């Protein structure tokens, strides 16, 4: 990649757009991970069995850990954790999964609770034991507050007895097998003190040695999950005893020297949130994984489209398939979407980091944006990856070309750290009952603006958000009182559409901020074009609602398809250069055959006739 130079007005457009995607400090924030995935241990291996691939995942985890200056520092740095997922996700989704669990959910949670009990973390920092996280259960996914694994305080032994009471309370999906080495888990369990339920807390529990589960711990592998292999298991406990220091306590709850329970937090749900606060960082990591995977897939699709030649019209010379509007049109829209995803991801990450310093909107609003962004970004990533896979035809179905693995990886991200629909429903309920409408201040009617004006387009996006939440409130108002579920069901559909519109508005505002930060020149112009394409594509999909509300005229609705098409015409020739701004290492792209112009060589046959004749053979003979 071209070196940065001091004068921003002459800085190459590629570098400026890379900074838009990855942040101004992208070399410091992302350079380590870019270099890491370029090294031999992270290159794409030859064909391997699922068991061999799982072994490779844990081998890579150890290589990664050895190259860190401090695993604790990584666990404490939300930006570094996000960058880890952004770059490891496209290379090895299984590695991103186990690394995220170990460094964020396990080690990060231990560090967050370090003030209550000073623990020796050296085994986990040196990977003598790999950390995992056991929260959801077979019968309890998003409703974590209802989990049924119990941890009963034993006064006589001054510790806790963990027990799984029935099949539905088995821990579901953690990587708890001995694969990769000994495992230790943070287990979410219902704390019982003298028979009184104090809510759900986390307990540090050794699970396996290098060969088998420890006494009282039962681990069974789940059926193979589509995509990258991870040792997902169901895990249960039969009267497993751990000492008092196994409880990750704090102000939200602790056992005193007298054996009594105390807490400064009365609400048990709030105690749970304080126990599993790292799930919010996990949502940011899932967004990062999806963003990185979508960028990599789009890069492959653009490159393949440029060197896959097909016959031209009426027997004319061959042309690259990407020359066709039917091919480059969806990729241009995908490019605008991928930039939007990247910008919204950075916006959510920034607000999460500033949630406590008084400069942002506050912890609750920051956590809501993180949740909304996670759902919207992972859903958009799936759409982008599916589109790119189709544009690459049958070759993209093959594992060695990477796309099928990334598609199944993003399916996991859609469900991990809170199912998308569940977290969007929670956000919808919170926004529905907000003091002011979501798009407050948006004028109704008035003089319509210019479809070429980003400020006018931003107003339309805000109007859509308000339209859907107004509909939700209206439907809720018509529902019978005294039936909370019925009232919510009446409002849920439009409220969820309002959350989707909110995510689009947040992404569009992030675009506006990014444009404002660029100097005049080609990079700024290209970003404005992508910004307008992103906004107009969404507005065109919702033009009927905007027309009915008086925000668009009939003439503007008729001109929307032409406006989108003109932007596609402008953006399409720039797709290869825009892909360069993704800053993907050459080694990464080289591991996917269809990303190179010589992709046919991946299918060459040393024993074929054309090799024996010293040249290519056609139906008419050698040539």
N, C-alpha and C positions, 0 to 999 in steps of 0.2 A: 504494500500500500504506500502511496506517495507520502513523503514526510511532511509534517505540518510546518508551515512557515509563519513568520511573525505577523505580517500584515493581513488582517482578516479580509480586507477588501479584495486581495488577490489570491486568497486561499483556494485551492482546487475545490470544485463543487462536490466531488466525491467525499472529501474529508469533512466538509461542512455538513453534508447530509448524514455522514456516519455519526457525527457529533449530535445531530438531531435525534437519531435512532438510539444511540447508546449513552448519551450524556456528554457534557463538555469534558469530563475527566475520563473519557473512555479508555485511553491507553493505560491509565493507572488502575481503573476499575475492572477492565475486561482483558487487559493484556496477558495476565497470568493464565487465564483460562483458554485464550486463543492459542497461546504457545503450548499449553498442556495437551490439548486435543490434537495438536499437530505432531506429537511424538509417537514413536512406534507402538507403545503399549495401547494407544487409543485408536490406532488405525483399524479399519474394518477387517475382521479375520476371514479366513477361508470358511467354507461350509463347516458348521459344527452342529452337534446335537444340542437340544435344549439344556441338558445337564452340563455340557461343556461350556455353553454360553453363560449359564448361571455361574459356573466356576470362574469364568473370565470376568464377570461383573465384580465379584468380590476381590479378584486379583487386582483389578483396576482401582477399586476402592482403597486398597493398601498402597498402591503406587501413588495415588492422589494424596493420601494422608502423609506419606513419607516426604512429599514435596511441599507440604504446607509448613510455614514457619510456626504456626500455632493453630491446632484444631479449635481451641477455646476462642481464639480471636475470630476465626471464621464463624463460629456459632453465635458470637455476639454481634456480628456485623450483618445487618439485614441486606445491605447492598451487595456484599460479597456472596451471601447465600442466593440472592436473586441471580447474580451473574453466573454462579455455579450451574444453576438450572438452565439458564439461557443458552449456555454453550454445551453442557453435557447432554441435555435433552435430545438434540438432533443426532448426537454421536451414539449414545447408548441410553435409551429411556429407562432401562432397568437400573443402570448405575445412578442416574439422576434420582430414581426412587429410593434406593437404599442409602445413598449419600444424604439426601434430604431428610430421611427418617433419622439417621444417625446424628448429623450435625445440627439440624434444626429442632425436630420434635424431641429427641432424646437428650443430646448434650446441651442444647440451648435451654431446655426446660430445667435441667439440673442447675445450670448456671443462674437462671432466673430465681431459683429457690436457694441459692447458696448462702444467703444471709441467715437462714434459720438453722442449718446444719452444715458444718464444713466437712465435705466429703473428699476422699481421695479419688480423683478422676483419672489418675495416670493409666489405669487399664483401658479406659475408653479413649483417651487421647492417643495412646499407642496402638489401639485396635487389638489389644490382647483379648478384649471382649467387645463385640459389636453391639451397639445400642439399637433397640427397636421400641415401638410404641403400640400398646394394646389398649385401644379405647372402644371402638365399635364392637358390637356383638351380633351374633346371627340374627337375633330378633330386634336389634336396636341399632339403627344406622345413624340417621340425622338426629334422632331423639336421644342424644347421649345422656340427658338428665335422667332417663328411665332405665339405665343399665342395671343389671341384676347381680353381677359378680360382687361378692361381699368381702370385706376385710374387717373381721371382728376383733376388737381390742381385747387381748388376754392380759389381765392385770397380773396374774401370777408369774407369767414369763416376761412381762413388759414388752409385748410385741403384738403382732397382728397375724391372724389366721385367714388366709385367702382361700375362698371356696367358690366353685361354680355350681349353682344349685340345680340347673337343668340344661338341656341341649340349647335352648334359645339364648342362654347366657354365655356360651362359649365365645371367646374373642375371635373376631372374624377378620381375616386378611393380613395380619401382621407377618413379617418375614422372620418367623421364630424357629425355623429348622436349624440344625447344626451346620448347614451349608455355609461355607465361608469362615467358620470358626465359632467359638463360644459366643452365646448371645445373652444379653441382659436386657430386661424390658422395664419400661415405665407402664404400670398396669393401672388403669382407671377402675376403681372399685368403690362400692358404697360403704362408707365407714360407719360401723356400728360400735357405739360405746355404751356399755351396760344395757344393750338392747335398743338404744335410741339411735335412730337414723340421722346422721349429721350431714348427709349429702355425699357427693362423689369427689374423691381425692385421688391423687396419684401415689403409687407405691413402687419403690425400686426393688425389682425381683430378679435374681439370677434364674435363667431359664434352661440353658443347655451348656454342656461342655462341648468339646470338639467332635463328639461322636453321637451323643444321645441327650434326650431331655433329662433334667434333674429329677430326683424323687418328688413325687406329688404333682409334677407338671406333665401334662399330656399334650403332645404336639402331633397333629396329623396334617399332611399336605393336602391342600385343596386341588380339585381338578385343574388342569392347565388353563391359564388365562390366555386369551388371544394376545399376540404381540410378544414383546420382550419377556423372557422368563424371569420371574422373581419367585422366591420360595414362600409364596402366600400359604398360610396355614390357618387351621382352627386350633385354638389353644385353650386348655381348661386347667383348673387347679383343684386338687383334692387335699384340703386341710394343710396348705403350705404355710409354714411359719416363717415370718421375717421379723427382725428386731424393730424397736420403736423408731430408730433413725431411718427406717425405710420409708416412712411417711414424708412426702414433700409438703411440709406444712409452712406456716407463716402467719401473718395477721388474719388470714381467712380461716385458719384452723390449726390447732396443735394440741398435742397431748403433753401435759405438764408432768413434772417429777412426781406429783401426787397421783398421777393416773387420771386426772380430770381433763375434760375437753374444754377448750376456750376458743372463742372467735370474736373478732370485731365486726364480722359481717353476718347479719342475721339471715339474709336470704340465701337459701341453699343453691339456687341457680347462679347467684353471683359468686359463690364459693367455687362452683364448677368452672365458671369463666376465668377466674383467677388461676385455677389449677392448669387449665389447658389453653392459656393465652397464646401459646406458640402456634396454634392453628391459624391465626391471622397471618403470621409470617409464612405459614405453609400455603395459604391462598396466594400470596404474592409470588411464591416460588412456582406454583402451578401456572400462574399467568406468564411468568418468565419462560417456563418450559414450552408453553404453547406458542409464545411469540417467536422463540428461537426455532422451533420446528416449522412454523409457517414460513419464516424467512428462508430457511434452508430448502424447503420444498418448492417455493416459488422460484428460487434461484435455479434449481435443477430444471424446472419446467421452462423457464425463459431460455436457458442455454440449450436445452434439447430442441425447443421449437426453432432455434436459430440454425441448427445444423442437421435437422431432419428434413430432407428435401422431398418434394412431391411434384408430380407433373402439373404444369401450369395449364391455364384454360386453353382448350382446343389444340392441344398438342404443342403449345409453346414451351420454351425452355423451363427447366425445373426451377421451383422457387421454394424457399424455406416455408414450412407450414405456418410459422408465426406471421408470415406476410398476410394471411387471411384475417379479415375482421372477425370472423366467427371464432378464431383462435386467439388473436391478441386482445380482443375486446374484454373477455373475462379475466385475462391476466392483468390488464391495465387496472380494472376495478379491484382485483385482488391486491395489486401494488398499493393503491390508495388505502385499502383496508388494512394492510400489514403495517403501513406507516401509522395509521390511526391506532392500531393495537399497541404498537411500540410506545407511542406517545401517551396513551392512557395508562399503560403499565408504569411508565416513569412518573406520571402525575400521581397515581395511587401510592407508589413507593415514596415519593417526596412527602406527601401528606402524612403517611404513616410515620415517617421519621420525625416529622415536626408536630406530632399530635399532642405532645406534652409541653412544648416550649412557648405556647401562647401566640405563635405567629400563624397557626393554621386554624381550621374550623373546630378542632377539639377531637378527643379520642373517639367518641361515638360516631361522629360524621366521617372521620378518617377510616374507621373500621368498616363502616357501611360502604364507602367508596371502594375499599379493597375487595369487599365481597361482590359488589356489582361488577367491578372490573374483572374479577376472576371468572365470573359466569359469562360475561359478554365476550371476553377475549378468548376463552377456551372454545366457546361455541363458534365464534368467527374463525378461529384457527381450523376447526374441523371443516368448515365450509371451504376455506381456502385450500386446504390439503386435498379435499375431495375434488375440487375443480382442477387443481394442478395434476392430480393423478389421472383424471380423465383426459387432460390435454396431452399426456404422455402415453396414452394407450396401454396396450398389454404389457409393455416393458416395465411400466411402473407397478405392476402387480408382483413382480419378482422381488424377493427379499434383498437381493444384492444391490438393487437400485434405491433402497432406503425408504421409499414413500409408504409402503404398506406398514412398515414398523412404526413410522411416525404417526400414521393415522390411528393405529391401535393405542399408541402412547397418549395421544390427545384424548382419546376416549376415557382413559384412566384419569387424566387430569380433570375432565368434566365431572367425575364422581368424587375424586379425592378431596379431602379437606372441606367437606360439605358439598353435597350434591347441588349442582347449579340451580335446579328448579327450587329446591328448598331455601337456599340462601337468597335467591331473588324474591321468593315469596315473603321472607322475613323483611327484606329491604322494602318491598312494596307496602307491607303493613305499616312499617315505620313512616314511610313517606306519605302514605295515605292519610295518616292522622297528624301530619305536621301542621303547625299553626298556620302557615301560609301555603298556598298551592305551589307545586314544584316549579312551575314556570312563571311565578308571580312577576308582574310588571310587564308581561308581553301584551302589547296593544292588540285589540280586536278590530278588524276592519281597517279603515284608513287607506292611505295611498300605497298601493303595492310598490315594492322596491325593485331593484335590478337583480336579475338572476346571476349577473356577473359580480355582484358585490358580496364578499364573504360576510360582511356584517349583517346584511339582509338575510343571507342563508342561515346564519347563526340564530337570528330571531325566529326563523321558521322552525328550526330544530327545537328551540325552547317552547314555541307554540304547540308543537306536537306533544311534548311532554305534558303540558298543561291540559291539552284536549283529553288525553287518556286518563289522567288523574281526576279531572272533572267528571268524566263519564263514570269512573269507579265510585266517586262520592255520590253521584246521582243514583246509581243502581243500589248502593248500600242504603241510601235514604228511603228507597221504595220497598226494601225488604222488611218483613215483619220484625218488630223489636222483640227481645226476649229469646232470640235464636242466633247467638253469636256466629255459629258455624254457617248457618244459612245466609247471614248478612255478609260474611266474608266470601262465601262461594259466589254470591251475586256480584261482588266487586272484583274478585280475583283476576278474571280475564283482562279487563281493561287496566287494572293496576299493574299487572305484569308487563303489559305493553308499555305502560308509563315508565317502568324501570328500564326497559329496553331503549326507549326514547331518551331517558336520562343518560344512559351510557353513551349513546351517540352524541348527545350534547356535550358531555364531558370530554369525549375524544375530539370533537370539533373545537372546543375551547383550548385544548392542549395543542392542536394544530395552530390556532391563532397565536398562542404564546410562542411557539417555535418559530413561526414566520417573523414575529416581531424581533426575535433574537438574532436573525440573520442579516448580514449587510446586503445592500442592493447588489444584484448580480444574478447569474444563472441559477445558483442553488436556491435563492429565494423565489425566483419565478417558478422553478420546477415544484417547489413545495406548495406554492399557492395553487398551482394546477392540480396537484394531488388533493389538496384541501377541498377545492371546489368539486372535484370528481367525487370524493367521498360524500360530501354534503348533498350534492344534487342526486346521486344515486339513491340515497335514503329518502330525500324529499319526493322524488319521482314515485317511489314505492308507496308513499302516503299522500299523494297529491289530492286524492278525493276528499280526505279529511280536512286538508288545508283549504281547499276550494270551498267546502261547505261552511267552514268557519270564517270565510272572508279574508283569509291571509294570502290567497292566490286568486288571480283572475283566470277565466277560462282560456284566454290567450296564452297566459304563462304556462298553464297546464299543457296546452298543445305544444309549446316550444320546449318543454323539458326534455323529451327524447332527443331532439336535435342538439340541445346544449350538452347533454351527456355524450352524444356521439362525437361532437367536435372536440371535447376534452380527451376522449379516447384516441382520436386521431393525433392529438398533440403529444399525449403521454406514450403511446405505443413505441415510437422509434427510440425513446429514451430508456426503455425497459432494461437493456443490458447494462447501461451505465448506472441505473438505479440499483440493480443487483450488486454492482461493485461496491456500493455504499454499505452493503450489509457486512463488509469486512470479513467474509468467511475465509478461513485458511485454505490455501490451494490444496493441502493434503486432504482436507475434509471432502472437497469436491472431487478430488481424484479417486476417492474410494467408491464413488457412485458412477458406474460406467456411462450411463446416459447423460451425465453432466459434461462429458468430453466429446469433441468432434470425432474422435476415433472410436466411438462406442461400439462399432461393428467388430473391432478387434477382440472385444470381450467374448464374442461368439465364434471366433475363428477355430478351425479344426485342423490341427497339425497333420492329421492323416488323410485329409480330404483330397479330392482329385486336383483341385487348383494348386495345392501345395506340391503334388507330385509332378504336375506339368510345368511348374515354375511360373505360374501366372493364374489369373482368374479364369474360370470356366463358365461359359454361358450355355444356353440351350443350343447355340450354333457351334459350340466347341470352344477351345482355348482362345484367349485373346491377349 
